[in-house]
Amino acid sequence: MDFSSKLLAEAVDEVSLLPGIGKRTALRLVLHLLKQPQGQTLRLAESLTALRSQIQFCDNCHNISDSPLCDICSNPNRDDSVVCVVEDIRDVMAIEHTAQFRGKYHVLGGKISPMEGIGPGDLNIESLVQKVADGIVKEVIFAMSSTMEGDTTNFFIYKQLAPYGVTTTTIARGISVGDELEYADQVTLGRSILQRIPFESSLKNNGS
C-alpha cells in the first residue's frame, strides 16, 4: 500500500500492529483521527503515553493500577479471606462486571503451557502461596479458563496450597469447556462464581 506521506505510512504501520487490525482498517482509523479536532487526537496520544509510562501493577494482586495498591485491594469493604485466582487482567474485569464477587483477586499473568515455554516460575504463583501461608486467606477460588492449560495450572496451584489446609474451590462449569473466561456472558459467569464447588469434586468429575 503506497502513501503520499511518510508520516501517514508510519502511523498506519503502528496502528496495524494492534490485534485484529489490518492495514486497511488501520488506514481508516488514522484518516478518521486526522479529521477530528487536533485537541482530541492529542488527548488520545497523551492518554496512551501516560498509560505506557505511568501504569503500575498492584503489589498485592498484580492487577493493573495507578498506585502500589489497586482500588480493589485497598477497598476495606472487600473480603481479604477470599481470593479469586485468574489468568489475567481481562478476567478480573469480566468477574467485576457481574457484581457477584466481593473478595479479592490474584492475577497469575498467564497459565502453565509447556508448548509456549511457560512454566510455573513464569507466573505469580509464589506470591499466592505466601498469602495463604500468612494465614489471612481462608478460601482460594480457581477461576481459570476451562482449557487443558487452565486445568493444569489449577492442579499445580492446588498441590502447592495443599499443605496449608486452605479451602480450594472452582467456579461451576456453567462456562463451557474450552471457553475463555473473558468471553462468558455476565449472568453465566456470575452464577458460576456463586455456585462454585470444591476443587476436589472437579478432579473426580474429570476422572483424575
Stockholm file with secondary structure:
# STOCKHOLM 1.0

chainA/1-208         MDFSSKLLAEAVDEVSLLPGIGKRTALRLVLHLLKQPQGQTLRLAESLTALRSQIQFCDNCHNISDSPLCDICSNPNRDDSVVCVVEDIRDVMAIEHTAQFRGKYHVLGGKISPMEGIGPGDLNIESLVQKVADGIVKEVIFAMSSTMEGDTTNFFIYKQLAPYGVTTTTIARGISVGDELEYADQVTLGRSILQRIPFESSLKNNGS
#=GR chainA/1-208 SS CCCSCHHHHHHHHHHTTSTTCCHHHHHHHHHHHHHSCHHHHHHHHHHHHHHHHHCEECTTTCCEESSSSCTTTTCTTSCTTEEEEESSHHHHHHHHHHTCCCSEEEECSSCCBGGGTBCGGGSTTHHHHHHHHTTCCCEEEECCCSSHHHHHHHHHHHHHHGGGTCEEEECCTTSCTTCCGGGSCHHHHHHHHHTCEEHHHHHHHTTC
#=GC SS_cons         CCCSCHHHHHHHHHHTTSTTCCHHHHHHHHHHHHHSCHHHHHHHHHHHHHHHHHCEECTTTCCEESSSSCTTTTCTTSCTTEEEEESSHHHHHHHHHHTCCCSEEEECSSCCBGGGTBCGGGSTTHHHHHHHHTTCCCEEEECCCSSHHHHHHHHHHHHHHGGGTCEEEECCTTSCTTCCGGGSCHHHHHHHHHTCEEHHHHHHHTTC
//
